[in-house]
């Protein structure tokens, strides 16, 4: 266990080749649902799609 930014953290320290490697383990409240990171859904008209494809193919 180590402290960083005023908070205790769990970590796994191990040796890989000639280097010390620390893997940070997360507390359950630090893990977010990936669905929260999705951008909001947007409605796109056919004209907008055609315009985007037209400028993309030039």
C-alpha positions as YAML, in Angstrom:
chain: A
units: angstrom
residues:
- id: 1
  name: UNK
  ca: [0.00, 0.00, 0.00]
- id: 2
  name: UNK
  ca: [1.27, 3.49, -0.81]
- id: 3
  name: UNK
  ca: [-0.10, 7.03, -0.68]
- id: 4
  name: UNK
  ca: [-0.49, 9.39, -3.60]
- id: 5
  name: UNK
  ca: [-2.55, 12.60, -3.87]
- id: 6
  name: UNK
  ca: [-3.64, 12.20, -0.26]
- id: 7
  name: UNK
  ca: [-5.18, 8.80, -0.87]
- id: 8
  name: UNK
  ca: [-4.00, 5.30, -0.04]
- id: 9
  name: UNK
  ca: [-3.49, 3.07, -3.04]
- id: 10
  name: UNK
  ca: [-3.00, -0.64, -3.49]
- id: 11
  name: UNK
  ca: [-0.16, -1.72, -5.71]
- id: 12
  name: UNK
  ca: [1.62, -4.85, -6.78]
- id: 13
  name: UNK
  ca: [5.39, -4.44, -7.02]
- id: 14
  name: UNK
  ca: [7.29, -7.02, -9.04]
- id: 15
  name: UNK
  ca: [10.51, -7.47, -10.98]
- id: 16
  name: UNK
  ca: [10.37, -7.77, -14.75]
- id: 17
  name: UNK
  ca: [13.74, -8.34, -16.41]
- id: 18
  name: UNK
  ca: [15.98, -5.76, -14.67]
- id: 19
  name: UNK
  ca: [13.20, -3.30, -13.84]
- id: 20
  name: UNK
  ca: [10.82, -2.82, -10.92]
- id: 21
  name: UNK
  ca: [7.23, -2.61, -12.13]
- id: 22
  name: UNK
  ca: [4.26, -1.42, -10.06]
- id: 23
  name: UNK
  ca: [0.74, -2.35, -11.07]
- id: 24
  name: UNK
  ca: [-1.84, -0.02, -9.53]
- id: 25
  name: UNK
  ca: [-4.89, -1.84, -8.21]
- id: 26
  name: UNK
  ca: [-8.14, 0.12, -8.14]
- id: 27
  name: UNK
  ca: [-10.71, 0.42, -5.38]
- id: 28
  name: UNK
  ca: [-14.28, -0.43, -6.46]
- id: 29
  name: UNK
  ca: [-15.36, 3.23, -6.30]
- id: 30
  name: UNK
  ca: [-12.60, 4.15, -8.81]
- id: 31
  name: UNK
  ca: [-13.92, 1.84, -11.53]
- id: 32
  name: UNK
  ca: [-16.44, 3.45, -13.85]
- id: 33
  name: UNK
  ca: [-18.97, 1.83, -16.13]
- id: 34
  name: UNK
  ca: [-17.62, 2.07, -19.72]
- id: 35
  name: UNK
  ca: [-21.11, 3.10, -20.87]
- id: 36
  name: UNK
  ca: [-20.53, 6.45, -19.11]
- id: 37
  name: UNK
  ca: [-17.77, 7.20, -21.63]
- id: 38
  name: UNK
  ca: [-19.93, 6.78, -24.72]
- id: 39
  name: UNK
  ca: [-20.75, 9.99, -26.60]
- id: 40
  name: UNK
  ca: [-24.44, 10.93, -26.64]
- id: 41
  name: UNK
  ca: [-26.54, 9.64, -29.53]
- id: 42
  name: UNK
  ca: [-27.25, 12.19, -32.26]
- id: 43
  name: UNK
  ca: [-29.78, 12.25, -35.03]
- id: 44
  name: UNK
  ca: [-28.22, 12.81, -38.47]
- id: 45
  name: UNK
  ca: [-30.30, 13.61, -41.55]
- id: 46
  name: UNK
  ca: [-29.76, 12.01, -44.94]
- id: 47
  name: UNK
  ca: [-28.64, 15.41, -46.33]
- id: 48
  name: UNK
  ca: [-25.93, 15.68, -43.66]
- id: 49
  name: UNK
  ca: [-24.68, 12.18, -44.47]
- id: 50
  name: UNK
  ca: [-24.63, 12.90, -48.21]
- id: 51
  name: UNK
  ca: [-22.82, 16.21, -47.64]
- id: 52
  name: UNK
  ca: [-20.21, 14.53, -45.44]
- id: 53
  name: UNK
  ca: [-19.63, 11.76, -47.97]
- id: 54
  name: UNK
  ca: [-19.38, 14.29, -50.79]
- id: 55
  name: UNK
  ca: [-16.65, 16.28, -49.05]
- id: 56
  name: UNK
  ca: [-14.87, 13.09, -47.96]
- id: 57
  name: UNK
  ca: [-14.55, 11.67, -51.49]
- id: 58
  name: UNK
  ca: [-13.00, 14.82, -53.00]
...
